[in-house]
Amino acid sequence: MLTWPHPGTDWASHLEAVEPVFEAIARAVLHFEHLVISCEHVFRLQELQQSLNRYAEESGLPGRVLAVPAPANDTWARDHGPITVETEDGPTLLDFRFNAWGGKFPWEKDDALNRHLSNAGVFGSTPLSEVDFVLEGGSIESDGQGTLLTTSECLLTPTRNPTHDRADIEQLLSELLGVRRILWLNHGYLAGDDTDSHIDTLARFCATDHICYVTCPDVADEHYSALAAMEEELQEFRQANGEPYKLTALPWPDAIYSDDGERLPATYANFLIINGAVLAPVYGVPQDEEAINVLQELFPDRDIVPIDCRPLIEQHGSLHCVTMQIPAGVVNP
């Protein structure tokens, strides 16, 4: 699922640079999966549906595009998209509230987007359940076996759910997501990040017993202390069977700055796992090649497909942040 940028978003002055990134993601996905695109501008949406479906057909690809007109404030589908839970009766889509990371930006259109898609028939007969709790997909990382990895800085921020403490949140996520254990990271951040330390920028499961994470080797860098403390926390975490996790450090990219001198949140942890492949964010820095090699070692049975995400981090997110996966059978292009 991609929520396409349009002139009414913060991408207005960057559309020429950022639309090719979305197109590269879309084309890469079509090699392996179907694709849902929504966009507020209907004419642009029709263009995309025609061009991308033509690309898939001419390339003999299995993926097809379902394009749906829908209003949106921004493009971060990871955070406003539906979160899927598998139940005995099949998949259920949970529509958590979205308030732009604690009210930092306009959010009303994004918060209504899932219901809009559901009403348009995108999800077929799969139920979409509204949840009166603010939760972004980028703030949680699941191993699929009942363990959730998250950060206290994000989930406990009072601008999201001021009446819920840590115990309340653990109970609620247990009930809604089938979670049996929550591993809380209390350290770790990226400069330029608007999300209050989303886990998908910092640490990710690459197997049920294996976590990859960002680390900063430069003691003079502003990130060094926080990421070293995060690494120590990861070393202390245990699997459900009591064993320590296998840990793999991801490369640390050279610092990247915007034109006005702001450091941007480049991270190799923001990769996207799809059927048969991993889409890897790269930024035009020397560490890109090493990052691709590390991801290939972590996912030896998948193709590693690099996507130039340098334009995305201008708005403080990356590849995983602009995508949301939906299980097979829910959407039928």
N, C-alpha and C positions, 0 to 999 in steps of 0.2 A: 504494500500500500504506500503510495506517494501522494502528498498534498502539494500540488504544483505551485511554484511562486507566480505572483501576478503583480501588476502595478500598484495594487492597493496594499501590498505588504511592505515590510522594511527592505525588501529586495529591489524596490522600484529603481534605484539608481545603479543596481548591480545585475539587472536581469541578463544583460548581454554576456556577463561572465559566469553567472550561476546556472542558467538554463542548460548549457552544455554538460554540466555536472549531473543534473537530474536526468538528462537524456542518456548519459553514459551509464548511470545506475539502471535506468529502465531497460536499456538494451542488454546489459549484462544479466539482469534478472530473467529476461525473456529467453535466454539460452537454457534456462532450467525450470522456470515457473511461470504461471499466469501473473498478471499485474493489474492492480486497481489504481486508477489515477482519478483524483478529483481536482477541479480547478474552478475558481469563481468566474473566470472569463470563458464563456461558452464557445466562442469562435476559436480561441486558442486550444481549447480542449478537443474540439473536433479535428483540428489540424494534427494534434498529437496522436489521437486515436488512429487516424488514417496513416500517418507516417510510420508509427511504431508497429502497427499491425502489418503494414506493407513490408517493413524491415523483417519482421518475424517470418512472414510467408516466403519472401524471396530467399531468406537464409535457411529455410527448412527447419525452423525452430518450433518447439512444442508450445511455447508460451503465447498467450493472446492477451490483448488489452481490453479491459472494461473501463470506460471513461464516464464519469458521472459529474455533472455540474453541481457544485456545492460551495457556499460561502466559506471563507477562511480568513482569519487574521494573519496567519503565518504558515510555515511549512513543516513544523516539527512533528511529523506523524508518530514518532516513537512515544511522544508524550501526550498527544491528544487522541491517538488511535485506540481501538478496543484492545483489551487484554483478554486472551483466550484461556479458558480452563477446560480441560478434558474431564467429563463426568461419565457416569455409567450410561447416561442417556445420549451421549455425544457431546460435541463442543458447545460451550456457552460463552458468549462474548460479554465481558464486563465493561460497562461504560462508567468509569470513574470520573469524578469531576476534574476539570482542568481550570486552573486560574493563573496561568502564565507564571509558574514558579514563584507563587506567593504574591501575585498582583503586580509584577514588574512591568507588564505590558498589557495592551488590550487582549481579551481572550474570549469574549462572548460567542463569536462565530466558531472558534475552534472547539469550545465546550459543547456546542450543539452539532458538531460535524458527524459524529457517529450515528446519532439519531436520524440525521438527514440521510445518510447513506442507507440506513436500515429501512427507512420509509420509502426509499427509491428502489428497494428490492435487492440491493447489492448482496446482502447476507442470506438471501433465500429464506428458508424456514428456521434458520439458526436463531435462537432467542438472543436479544440484546437486553441485558439487565442493567438498569441505572443504579449506581452506587453513590450515596451521598457522602463521599469521602474523597478528598483530593489526593490523587496518586498518579504519577507519571511513569510510563513504561521504562524510561531511562534510569529511574531511581531504584529499580529492583533487578536482580540477576538470579535466575533459578537454575538449579541443576536438573530439574525435571523429576527429581526423586524426593521432594519434600524439604529441601534446604534452600533458603533464600539468603542472598548476600545483598547488603545495603549499607547506607551510611547514615549515621545519626544526625549529621549536620543537615541533611536534606529532609528526612522523614520527621524529624522533631522540630523543624522550623515552625514557629507559631503562626506565621502568615499562611500556612496551608491548613492545618487542622488544630486550631488553638485549644479545643476542648479535649484533645486526646493526648495522653501521655504514652510512654513507651509500652507499658503493659497493655493499654487499650489497643494500640496499633498491632502488637503481636497477636492479640486475641482476634482482632478483625481480619488480619491477613491469614491467620490460621483457618478461620471459618470460610473465607471467600476463595482463597487460593489453594487450600489443601496443604498449607505449609506446616511442617512439624518442627522445624528449627530455623531460627533467624540468626545469621552471623552479622553483627554490627561492626562496621569500621568507624572508629572515632577520629581518625586522622586521614589526611590526604586531600589535596585540592589542586586545581589548575588555575593559573592567572587568566583572567578574561572570561571565566565560566560564569554564566548567569543562573545556573541550576542549583546552586548550593551543594556542589560536589555529587553530581549524579554518578552512580556506581559504574555506568557504562563508559565513562571516561577514564576510569581508574583501575578496575579489576574485573575480569570476566572468567566464567567457567569455560574451559575448553574440553573438559570431560568431567564426569562426576567426582573424580578424585584429583583434579588438576585445575589450578587457577593460574592465569597469566595476569600480569599487572605492570603498571608503569613505575619506573624508578628513575631517580635523578642522580647521576654519579658526580656531578659538579658541586663541590661543597660551597662554592661561591654563589650558586644559583638560589633564588628565593624559594624554590620548591624543595630544596634538599632535606631540610629537617622534617617537614610534614610527610614527605614520601618515604623517608627512612623509618619514621614512626609507623606508618601504614604497613611497611614491609615487615616490621616486627610483629604487628598484630596478625598479619597473614600467617607468619611462621607459628604463631601460637594457636591458630584455629585447628580444629580437629574434624575429621569426617564423622559421619554418624556411627561408624564402627570403631571410633577412637584413634584411628591412624591419622598422622599429619597429612596435609595436602602436598602433592607435588606442586612446586612453584616454578614458574618461568618468568623472568624479567623481560619486558619488552624494551626495545631500544628507546632512547630519549632523544627526540628530534632537536635540532638546533632551534634556538628561539626565533619565532616568527612574529613580526610586528605589522600592524596596520599602518596606513599612510600617516595617521596622526600620532604614531608612536605607541599605541596600545599593544601590549603583548597578547597574542591570540592563543586560544587553548588547543593547540595541535596535540593529538594523542593517537597512538596506534592501537589503543584498546577499543576504539570505536568501530571495530570491524562488524560485518554483517554475515551471519551464517545462513546460507540458503541451501536448497537441495543440490548436493553435489559440488558445492563451491563455497568459498569465503570471499566476500568482497572486502578488499583491504584499502583503507584510506592512506593516501600518500600526499606529500606536501611540497615536492620539489626540493628536498634537502638531502644531504649525503646519506642519512640514516634510512632512507626509504628502502633501499635494496636489502639491508640487513633485516628490516622489519618483515619484508616479504619472505625472506628465507626462514625467519623464526616462525612465522605463521604456517609455512609449508611443513616445518617439522612438527608443529602442534596439530596440524590437520593433514596428515600424509595421504589420506584417501580423497581429498577434495582439491579441486582447482583453486589456486589463489589468483584472484582477479584484481589488480590494482586500479583504483579510481582516484584521479587527481582531485582532492578535496580542498585544495588551497582556497578557492573562492568561498567554500562553505564556512570556514572558520572566521571569515570576516563578520559573520553574524553569530559567532560564538558556539557553533555546533559542528558536527561532522557527519560521517556516512550513516552510522547506526541511528543517529538522532533524527534523520529525515525519513526513516523507513519503519514500517511495522509489518510483521509477518502475520498471515492468517492461514489456518490449517486447510489442507486439501479438502474439497467437498463443500466448503462453506460458500465459496464464490465460484460461479460458473460463467466465465466470459462467453 
